[in-house]
């Protein structure tokens, strides 16, 4: 089983693949041909840079196509009052006596520095399906765990969040 993606994630990935195949690939090939025409390739930095750019683009295309091939499409719908995908959740960390706000997203849109956590992460798994006032146990890979309390849930949509690059 591969990545869990929403229909919108799948559409964004398809758009990126199309853009990379129709625009970036064409530009990369033109840059490579121009650099190759300059002559001696042994000391031609432009040639190596163009070749690297072309290879990175092709690698990204293969990565995205493979992701789509192995993906499981999930619904972003959740019941009223329940933490679901694309919801902003305010949580209270009991051990630290701190409150944080997170948005639950699919792993392809996850960015913990921007407050977007994946539904596949330990916190995401603990929060999904819970309600305001629930106390959730976050289980870590090393066997440890900690508790947090759900303070509020705000239903939002999937904004124009970029899909993660590699």
Residue, then its C-alpha position, 0 to 999 in steps of 0.5 A: x500500500x502506498x501513499x494515502x492521497x485525496x482526489x485533490x492531491x491526485x489532481x495536483x500530482x497529475x498537473x505537475x507531471x503534465x507540466x514537467x513532461x510538456x514544459x520542463x522536459x522541453x526546456x531541459x532538452x533545449x538547454x542540453x542541446x545548446x550546451x552540447x553545441x559549445x564543443x568540448x564536453x570534458x570541461x563544459x559546466x553548462x553541459x553537466x548542469x543541463x544534464x543534471x537538471x534533465x535527469x532530476x526532472x525525469x526522476x521527479x516524473x518517475x517518482x510522481x507516476x509511481x506514487x500515483x500507481x501505488x496510491x490509495x485514494x481517501x476521502x477528506x470528509x469527516x463527521x461534524x465535531x470529529x477531527x478529519x483531514x484538512x481540519x485545524x486542531x488546537x491541542x494541549x500537551x499535558x506534559x509540556x503545559x503548552x497549546x499548539x495548532x495543527x492542520x491534518x493533511x495527507x503526507x504529500x502535503x505535510x510540513x511540520x514547520x508550517x503547522x501541517x502534520x500528516x495523518x500518518x504521523x504519530x500525532x495525526x494518527x492519535x487525533x484523527x476521528x477524535x472529538x473536542x475534549x478527548x484525551x488522545x495518547x500519542x504512541x511513538x515508534x520507540x515504545x514511549x507515549x504521551x497524552x494531549x487533549x483536543x481543545x478545538x476543531x475548525x473545519x477547513x478546506x484543502x487550500x492551495x498547499x503545495x505537494x512536497x518535493x524530494 
